[in-house]
């Protein structure tokens, strides 16, 4: 499974988008996100809001406004501990367009 990119999120953790992860995104949301890998990357690097996922303990949701209006790109990242102890890294799980931050998610950043 090859990487498309690796970047640091707002909290300094490495996040990777794999080819398999991108394929998963395109299957469910290809109409909206085809060719927009750089927007997904920007959502990780420059998220306006990060929340804890409401359903999965080790997932966080990165939100960034995209285009005119109130639409946001939501990128869900699964985090896991990596060496050295106390360090975490993430993998993009999915990404899709939403109207706003999900109300059941708790704030993580800012």
FENPE-V437476 format. One record per helix or strand of 2 or more residues. SS is the DSSP state (h for helix, s for strand). FROM is the first residue (numbers start at 1). LEN is the number of residues. If there is no record, write none. Layout:
BEGIN
[[SS | FROM | LEN] [SS | FROM | LEN]]
END
This chain:
BEGIN
[[s | 3 | 6] [s | 14 | 5] [h | 19 | 15] [h | 37 | 9] [s | 49 | 4] [s | 59 | 7] [s | 72 | 11] [s | 87 | 12] [s | 106 | 4]]
END
